């Protein structure tokens, strides 16, 4: 009960009553979870997979997107399905607990009914339960683990490192970890992870001699079967994040090197080979069609909660491509039946982690409490109350992003504002207090500086075109897996199907066309350039919230979309 306030408990009691359960005991709650998490053992090789938890140790609310456009071959294919389209594709009944986990539908009502998701203490219970039935199962962490919360930022990731070691993570692949800097990453690997967690990334090399920085893969025996887990770090780390954090390391998809690594693992006897990837799902689907010998890609980065794998045919047979959501909300379970030296059959389930259905693990709870204790008062500071749902996620904007834009424009006296298309950040229901912790959930990065820059209209269009191409380039290898930069003050039209340089049009500011030669004052945050400085975004936003006290529902500033009216990746 420690993570539930009175109102949440009453919602839960009402839901339990409606389900015909006794509501006067914790046993009733545990009983409800039992059937939901019953997953009998299948086969002899087992992987448990979580990714992109973004340092969320506590149960949270997290709303899935209502806009996740796929173009060309990706149109109508997972992960580019939202709402009813997703439910229909995967045979999930509307109005159910699963429908709430995988879609944005009736989000506030369903969140009040089903409660919060995630939380490492609850995840730990689920991991232990599944491991008891699956001897020697490997727990894989897909990265974006040490960033995304106040306590992770303030402890340089130590709270998450300790939690992952306690959770029993076996293998990890990275991305946002690198924003703590190369020295800190190496310190954790050499100290905390030594002999416990294999940190793997086949696609990170030194810039001088092209030497591998990390082990490319790990080979383990599971129930008599040799199994290889290859690591793939986010290929565009030095572009999407500040290069100066990892100046001596090069990244990339490195497809030929990956093929060699797969072949090497097979030559050393691996009968099941999986890629623990932080590429993003579209990149993984393309990659799976071009390399042979991978049985599965356990993917992350794009935060897509996809109930079943996409099966991709290639020269070596087929590869399962999965993506396991974000924020500690899901745990993927992949079972293989390996015989005759190869995978014969598989079973996959992406389990939503409902914190009120899983008893909190006492040891993990104690560890979390220890890390949070010195900061509780600061984290709990109530800055304002929101009258509307606040969320981040969706290709073009979210209400929490809009709140950040509104704060930037007002506090900095700017004509317009840009906010990065980050996919991490927890959700708040209407009526909730916005605490300092919630602000940090949206802003906790090692380069949080706010900026005010004068750009010409022409430069603003160039910036928008560039980011738009990262999202909608027809070749997934040129996509960087985030969402479109969020824009405040400026209205524009967007044709995702158009060519690079021609997607953005009709740029307007306060009812007037943006002049290509005129200079405009643009506020932003999270600059990737070295030497940047400025007031941290959390200070700007906190001050704005303290001043307002009550936050009215946000009106989303969205582009006018052209040519995607029937796309199943939007409603």
ABEGO torsion letter per residue (X at the ends): XAABBAAAAAAAAAAAAAAGBBAABAAAAAAAAAAAABBBBBEABBBBBBBGAGGBABBBBBBBBABBBBBEAABGBOABBBEAAAAAAAGBBBGBAAAAAABABGAAAAAAAAEBBEEAAAAAAAAAAAAAABBGBBBBBAEGAABGBAAAAAAGGAAAAAAAAAAGBABBBBBAAAAAEAAAAAAAAAAAABGABBBBBAABBBAAAGBBABBABBBBBBGGBBBBBBBBBBAAAAAABBAAABAABBBEAGAAAAAAAAAAAAAAGBABBBBBBAAEAAAAAAAAAABBGBABBBBBGAGBBBABBBBBBBAAEBBBBBBAEBGGABBBBBBBBBBGGBBABBBBBBBBBBAAABBBBAAAAAAAAAAAAAAAAAAABBABBBABBBBBEEAABBAAAAAAAAAAAAAAGBABBBBBBBABEBBBBBGBBBBAAAAAAAABBABABBBBBBBBAAAAAAAAAAAAAAAABABAAABAGBBBBBBBGBBBBBBAABBBGAABBGBBBGGBBBBAABBBBBBBBGBABBGBBEBBAAAAAAAAAAAAGBBBBBBBBBBBBBGAAABAABX
